[in-house]
Amino acid sequence: MTNKAELIDVVAEATESSKAAAGAALDAVIDAISQALKNGEEVRLVGFGTFSVKERAEGKGRNPATGEEIKIPASKSVRFKPGAQLKTLINK
């Protein structure tokens, strides 16, 4: 499985529901996780992992073409820390 459409197919088959229903459920889960992260909250899915937001401080960098120093603005990024069960599953 490499994309959202294939994930929807797997969910529809596993839950014996339509692709439309599985797609709506997946969209609802993604929207809920996205909204929680936007609000600065952590999302913990026991056995799977934790999604969180990490703030990056402002920094300095260099333009590789000119060598000119540039300012890199502060930003936020999403982090995912896999849970113990997921780690065990992929390391078998």
DRENZA-644744 format. One record per residue: residue number from 1; x, y, z of N, C-alpha, C, CB in turn. Coordinates in steps of 0.2 Angstrom, whole numbers, plus 5000, padded with zeros to 4 digits. Glycine has a CB too. Layout:
BEGIN
+-----+------+------+------+------+------+------+------+------+------+------+------+------+
!   i !  nc1 !  nc2 !  nc3 ! cac1 ! cac2 ! cac3 !  cc1 !  cc2 !  cc3 ! cbc1 ! cbc2 ! cbc3 !
+-----+------+------+------+------+------+------+------+------+------+------+------+------+
! NUM !    X !    Y !    Z !    X !    Y !    Z !    X !    Y !    Z !    X !    Y !    Z !
...
+-----+------+------+------+------+------+------+------+------+------+------+------+------+
END
This chain:
BEGIN
+-----+------+------+------+------+------+------+------+------+------+------+------+------+
!   i !  nc1 !  nc2 !  nc3 ! cac1 ! cac2 ! cac3 !  cc1 !  cc2 !  cc3 ! cbc1 ! cbc2 ! cbc3 !
+-----+------+------+------+------+------+------+------+------+------+------+------+------+
!   1 ! 5004 ! 4994 ! 5000 ! 5000 ! 5000 ! 5000 ! 5005 ! 5006 ! 5000 ! 4995 ! 5000 ! 5006 !
!   2 ! 5003 ! 5010 ! 4995 ! 5008 ! 5016 ! 4994 ! 5004 ! 5023 ! 4994 ! 5012 ! 5015 ! 4988 !
!   3 ! 4998 ! 5023 ! 4994 ! 4994 ! 5029 ! 4994 ! 4988 ! 5029 ! 4997 ! 4994 ! 5032 ! 4986 !
!   4 ! 4984 ! 5035 ! 4997 ! 4978 ! 5035 ! 5001 ! 4973 ! 5031 ! 4998 ! 4975 ! 5042 ! 5001 !
!   5 ! 4972 ! 5030 ! 4991 ! 4967 ! 5026 ! 4988 ! 4968 ! 5019 ! 4990 ! 4968 ! 5027 ! 4980 !
!   6 ! 4974 ! 5016 ! 4990 ! 4975 ! 5009 ! 4992 ! 4974 ! 5008 ! 4999 ! 4983 ! 5007 ! 4991 !
!   7 ! 4975 ! 5013 ! 5003 ! 4973 ! 5013 ! 5011 ! 4966 ! 5012 ! 5011 ! 4976 ! 5019 ! 5015 !
!   8 ! 4962 ! 5016 ! 5007 ! 4955 ! 5016 ! 5008 ! 4952 ! 5009 ! 5006 ! 4952 ! 5022 ! 5003 !
!   9 ! 4955 ! 5006 ! 5000 ! 4953 ! 5000 ! 4998 ! 4954 ! 4995 ! 5004 ! 4957 ! 4997 ! 4992 !
!  10 ! 4960 ! 4995 ! 5007 ! 4961 ! 4990 ! 5013 ! 4956 ! 4991 ! 5019 ! 4968 ! 4991 ! 5015 !
!  11 ! 4955 ! 4997 ! 5020 ! 4950 ! 4999 ! 5026 ! 4943 ! 4996 ! 5024 ! 4950 ! 5006 ! 5027 !
!  12 ! 4941 ! 4998 ! 5018 ! 4934 ! 4996 ! 5015 ! 4934 ! 4988 ! 5016 ! 4933 ! 4998 ! 5008 !
!  13 ! 4939 ! 4985 ! 5014 ! 4939 ! 4977 ! 5014 ! 4938 ! 4975 ! 5021 ! 4944 ! 4974 ! 5010 !
!  14 ! 4943 ! 4978 ! 5025 ! 4943 ! 4975 ! 5032 ! 4937 ! 4977 ! 5036 ! 4949 ! 4979 ! 5036 !
!  15 ! 4933 ! 4982 ! 5035 ! 4927 ! 4984 ! 5038 ! 4921 ! 4982 ! 5035 ! 4927 ! 4991 ! 5040 !
!  16 ! 4922 ! 4978 ! 5029 ! 4916 ! 4976 ! 5025 ! 4911 ! 4982 ! 5023 ! 4912 ! 4970 ! 5028 !
!  17 ! 4914 ! 4988 ! 5022 ! 4910 ! 4994 ! 5020 ! 4912 ! 4996 ! 5013 ! 4911 ! 4999 ! 5025 !
!  18 ! 4908 ! 5001 ! 5011 ! 4910 ! 5004 ! 5004 ! 4916 ! 5008 ! 5004 ! 4904 ! 5008 ! 5002 !
!  19 ! 4919 ! 5009 ! 4998 ! 4925 ! 5013 ! 4998 ! 4923 ! 5020 ! 5000 ! 4928 ! 5013 ! 4991 !
!  20 ! 4917 ! 5023 ! 4998 ! 4915 ! 5029 ! 5000 ! 4915 ! 5030 ! 5008 ! 4908 ! 5031 ! 4997 !
!  21 ! 4912 ! 5025 ! 5011 ! 4912 ! 5026 ! 5018 ! 4919 ! 5025 ! 5021 ! 4908 ! 5020 ! 5021 !
!  22 ! 4923 ! 5021 ! 5019 ! 4930 ! 5020 ! 5021 ! 4934 ! 5027 ! 5020 ! 4934 ! 5014 ! 5018 !
!  23 ! 4933 ! 5030 ! 5014 ! 4936 ! 5036 ! 5012 ! 4934 ! 5042 ! 5017 ! 4935 ! 5038 ! 5005 !
!  24 ! 4927 ! 5042 ! 5018 ! 4925 ! 5047 ! 5023 ! 4928 ! 5046 ! 5030 ! 4917 ! 5047 ! 5023 !
!  25 ! 4928 ! 5040 ! 5032 ! 4931 ! 5039 ! 5039 ! 4938 ! 5041 ! 5039 ! 4930 ! 5031 ! 5041 !
!  26 ! 4942 ! 5039 ! 5034 ! 4949 ! 5041 ! 5034 ! 4950 ! 5048 ! 5034 ! 4953 ! 5037 ! 5028 !
!  27 ! 4946 ! 5052 ! 5030 ! 4946 ! 5059 ! 5029 ! 4945 ! 5062 ! 5036 ! 4942 ! 5062 ! 5024 !
!  28 ! 4940 ! 5059 ! 5040 ! 4938 ! 5062 ! 5046 ! 4944 ! 5061 ! 5051 ! 4932 ! 5058 ! 5049 !
!  29 ! 4947 ! 5055 ! 5051 ! 4953 ! 5054 ! 5056 ! 4959 ! 5059 ! 5054 ! 4955 ! 5046 ! 5055 !
!  30 ! 4960 ! 5059 ! 5048 ! 4965 ! 5064 ! 5046 ! 4964 ! 5071 ! 5048 ! 4967 ! 5064 ! 5038 !
!  31 ! 4958 ! 5073 ! 5047 ! 4955 ! 5080 ! 5049 ! 4956 ! 5081 ! 5056 ! 4948 ! 5081 ! 5046 !
!  32 ! 4954 ! 5076 ! 5060 ! 4954 ! 5076 ! 5067 ! 4961 ! 5077 ! 5070 ! 4951 ! 5070 ! 5071 !
!  33 ! 4966 ! 5073 ! 5067 ! 4973 ! 5073 ! 5069 ! 4976 ! 5080 ! 5067 ! 4977 ! 5068 ! 5066 !
!  34 ! 4974 ! 5082 ! 5061 ! 4977 ! 5089 ! 5058 ! 4975 ! 5095 ! 5063 ! 4975 ! 5090 ! 5051 !
!  35 ! 4968 ! 5095 ! 5065 ! 4965 ! 5100 ! 5069 ! 4969 ! 5100 ! 5076 ! 4958 ! 5099 ! 5070 !
!  36 ! 4970 ! 5094 ! 5079 ! 4973 ! 5094 ! 5085 ! 4980 ! 5096 ! 5085 ! 4973 ! 5086 ! 5088 !
!  37 ! 4984 ! 5094 ! 5080 ! 4991 ! 5097 ! 5079 ! 4991 ! 5105 ! 5078 ! 4994 ! 5093 ! 5073 !
!  38 ! 4986 ! 5107 ! 5074 ! 4985 ! 5114 ! 5073 ! 4984 ! 5118 ! 5080 ! 4980 ! 5116 ! 5068 !
!  39 ! 4980 ! 5115 ! 5084 ! 4979 ! 5118 ! 5091 ! 4985 ! 5117 ! 5096 ! 4973 ! 5115 ! 5093 !
!  40 ! 4990 ! 5113 ! 5093 ! 4996 ! 5112 ! 5098 ! 4995 ! 5106 ! 5102 ! 4997 ! 5118 ! 5102 !
!  41 ! 4991 ! 5102 ! 5101 ! 4990 ! 5096 ! 5105 ! 4993 ! 5090 ! 5102 ! 4982 ! 5094 ! 5105 !
!  42 ! 4995 ! 5085 ! 5106 ! 4998 ! 5079 ! 5104 ! 4992 ! 5074 ! 5103 ! 5003 ! 5076 ! 5110 !
!  43 ! 4993 ! 5070 ! 5098 ! 4989 ! 5064 ! 5097 ! 4992 ! 5058 ! 5098 ! 4986 ! 5065 ! 5089 !
!  44 ! 4990 ! 5054 ! 5103 ! 4993 ! 5047 ! 5105 ! 4988 ! 5042 ! 5103 ! 4994 ! 5047 ! 5112 !
!  45 ! 4991 ! 5037 ! 5099 ! 4987 ! 5031 ! 5096 ! 4991 ! 5026 ! 5099 ! 4986 ! 5031 ! 5089 !
!  46 ! 4988 ! 5023 ! 5105 ! 4992 ! 5018 ! 5109 ! 4993 ! 5012 ! 5104 ! 4988 ! 5016 ! 5115 !
!  47 ! 5000 ! 5010 ! 5104 ! 5002 ! 5004 ! 5100 ! 5004 ! 5006 ! 5093 ! 4996 ! 4999 ! 5099 !
!  48 ! 5002 ! 5012 ! 5091 ! 5004 ! 5015 ! 5084 ! 5009 ! 5020 ! 5085 ! 4998 ! 5017 ! 5080 !
!  49 ! 5008 ! 5025 ! 5089 ! 5013 ! 5031 ! 5090 ! 5010 ! 5037 ! 5092 ! 5017 ! 5032 ! 5083 !
!  50 ! 5014 ! 5042 ! 5092 ! 5012 ! 5049 ! 5094 ! 5014 ! 5054 ! 5089 ! 5015 ! 5051 ! 5101 !
!  51 ! 5009 ! 5058 ! 5087 ! 5010 ! 5064 ! 5083 ! 5011 ! 5070 ! 5087 ! 5004 ! 5065 ! 5077 !
!  52 ! 5015 ! 5075 ! 5086 ! 5016 ! 5081 ! 5090 ! 5019 ! 5086 ! 5085 ! 5021 ! 5080 ! 5096 !
!  53 ! 5019 ! 5092 ! 5088 ! 5022 ! 5098 ! 5084 ! 5028 ! 5100 ! 5088 ! 5016 ! 5104 ! 5084 !
!  54 ! 5033 ! 5102 ! 5084 ! 5039 ! 5104 ! 5087 ! 5041 ! 5111 ! 5084 ! 5045 ! 5099 ! 5085 !
!  55 ! 5043 ! 5115 ! 5088 ! 5045 ! 5122 ! 5085 ! 5052 ! 5122 ! 5084 ! 5043 ! 5127 ! 5090 !
!  56 ! 5054 ! 5125 ! 5078 ! 5061 ! 5126 ! 5076 ! 5062 ! 5134 ! 5077 ! 5062 ! 5124 ! 5069 !
!  57 ! 5068 ! 5135 ! 5080 ! 5070 ! 5142 ! 5081 ! 5072 ! 5145 ! 5075 ! 5076 ! 5142 ! 5087 !
!  58 ! 5072 ! 5151 ! 5075 ! 5075 ! 5155 ! 5069 ! 5083 ! 5154 ! 5069 ! 5074 ! 5163 ! 5070 !
!  59 ! 5085 ! 5153 ! 5063 ! 5092 ! 5152 ! 5062 ! 5095 ! 5156 ! 5056 ! 5093 ! 5144 ! 5060 !
!  60 ! 5102 ! 5154 ! 5055 ! 5105 ! 5157 ! 5049 ! 5107 ! 5152 ! 5044 ! 5111 ! 5161 ! 5052 !
!  61 ! 5108 ! 5154 ! 5038 ! 5110 ! 5149 ! 5033 ! 5114 ! 5153 ! 5028 ! 5104 ! 5145 ! 5030 !
!  62 ! 5116 ! 5149 ! 5022 ! 5119 ! 5152 ! 5017 ! 5116 ! 5150 ! 5010 ! 5127 ! 5150 ! 5017 !
!  63 ! 5115 ! 5155 ! 5006 ! 5113 ! 5154 ! 4999 ! 5119 ! 5150 ! 4996 ! 5111 ! 5160 ! 4995 !
!  64 ! 5118 ! 5144 ! 4993 ! 5123 ! 5140 ! 4990 ! 5125 ! 5143 ! 4984 ! 5121 ! 5133 ! 4989 !
!  65 ! 5121 ! 5147 ! 4980 ! 5123 ! 5150 ! 4974 ! 5128 ! 5156 ! 4975 ! 5117 ! 5152 ! 4970 !
!  66 ! 5126 ! 5160 ! 4980 ! 5130 ! 5166 ! 4981 ! 5134 ! 5167 ! 4987 ! 5125 ! 5172 ! 4981 !
!  67 ! 5133 ! 5162 ! 4991 ! 5137 ! 5162 ! 4998 ! 5134 ! 5167 ! 5003 ! 5144 ! 5163 ! 4996 !
!  68 ! 5129 ! 5171 ! 5001 ! 5126 ! 5176 ! 5005 ! 5122 ! 5173 ! 5011 ! 5121 ! 5181 ! 5001 !
!  69 ! 5123 ! 5176 ! 5017 ! 5120 ! 5174 ! 5023 ! 5113 ! 5176 ! 5023 ! 5124 ! 5176 ! 5029 !
!  70 ! 5108 ! 5171 ! 5024 ! 5101 ! 5172 ! 5024 ! 5098 ! 5170 ! 5031 ! 5098 ! 5168 ! 5019 !
!  71 ! 5093 ! 5173 ! 5033 ! 5089 ! 5172 ! 5039 ! 5084 ! 5167 ! 5037 ! 5086 ! 5178 ! 5042 !
!  72 ! 5084 ! 5161 ! 5041 ! 5079 ! 5156 ! 5041 ! 5074 ! 5157 ! 5046 ! 5082 ! 5149 ! 5041 !
!  73 ! 5068 ! 5158 ! 5045 ! 5063 ! 5160 ! 5050 ! 5061 ! 5154 ! 5054 ! 5056 ! 5163 ! 5046 !
!  74 ! 5058 ! 5156 ! 5060 ! 5056 ! 5151 ! 5064 ! 5050 ! 5147 ! 5061 ! 5054 ! 5154 ! 5071 !
!  75 ! 5049 ! 5141 ! 5063 ! 5044 ! 5137 ! 5060 ! 5041 ! 5131 ! 5064 ! 5045 ! 5134 ! 5053 !
!  76 ! 5036 ! 5128 ! 5063 ! 5034 ! 5122 ! 5066 ! 5034 ! 5116 ! 5061 ! 5026 ! 5123 ! 5069 !
!  77 ! 5035 ! 5110 ! 5064 ! 5035 ! 5104 ! 5060 ! 5032 ! 5099 ! 5064 ! 5042 ! 5102 ! 5058 !
!  78 ! 5029 ! 5094 ! 5060 ! 5025 ! 5088 ! 5064 ! 5030 ! 5083 ! 5065 ! 5020 ! 5086 ! 5059 !
!  79 ! 5030 ! 5080 ! 5070 ! 5034 ! 5074 ! 5072 ! 5030 ! 5068 ! 5073 ! 5039 ! 5076 ! 5078 !
!  80 ! 5033 ! 5062 ! 5072 ! 5029 ! 5056 ! 5073 ! 5034 ! 5051 ! 5077 ! 5027 ! 5052 ! 5067 !
!  81 ! 5032 ! 5049 ! 5083 ! 5036 ! 5044 ! 5087 ! 5032 ! 5038 ! 5087 ! 5038 ! 5047 ! 5094 !
!  82 ! 5035 ! 5032 ! 5084 ! 5032 ! 5026 ! 5084 ! 5031 ! 5023 ! 5091 ! 5035 ! 5021 ! 5079 !
!  83 ! 5026 ! 5019 ! 5092 ! 5024 ! 5016 ! 5098 ! 5028 ! 5009 ! 5098 ! 5017 ! 5015 ! 5099 !
!  84 ! 5028 ! 5006 ! 5104 ! 5032 ! 5000 ! 5105 ! 5030 ! 4995 ! 5101 ! 5032 ! 4998 ! 5112 !
!  85 ! 5023 ! 4994 ! 5100 ! 5020 ! 4988 ! 5096 ! 5022 ! 4989 ! 5089 ! 5012 ! 4988 ! 5097 !
!  86 ! 5022 ! 4995 ! 5086 ! 5024 ! 4997 ! 5079 ! 5031 ! 4995 ! 5078 ! 5022 ! 5004 ! 5077 !
!  87 ! 5035 ! 4997 ! 5083 ! 5042 ! 4996 ! 5082 ! 5044 ! 4988 ! 5082 ! 5046 ! 4999 ! 5088 !
!  88 ! 5040 ! 4985 ! 5087 ! 5041 ! 4978 ! 5087 ! 5039 ! 4974 ! 5080 ! 5037 ! 4975 ! 5093 !
!  89 ! 5033 ! 4977 ! 5078 ! 5031 ! 4974 ! 5071 ! 5036 ! 4975 ! 5065 ! 5024 ! 4977 ! 5070 !
!  90 ! 5039 ! 4981 ! 5065 ! 5043 ! 4982 ! 5059 ! 5050 ! 4979 ! 5060 ! 5043 ! 4989 ! 5058 !
!  91 ! 5052 ! 4977 ! 5066 ! 5058 ! 4974 ! 5067 ! 5058 ! 4967 ! 5068 ! 5061 ! 4977 ! 5074 !
!  92 ! 5053 ! 4964 ! 5066 ! 5052 ! 4956 ! 5066 ! 5056 ! 4953 ! 5060 ! 5045 ! 4954 ! 5067 !
+-----+------+------+------+------+------+------+------+------+------+------+------+------+
END
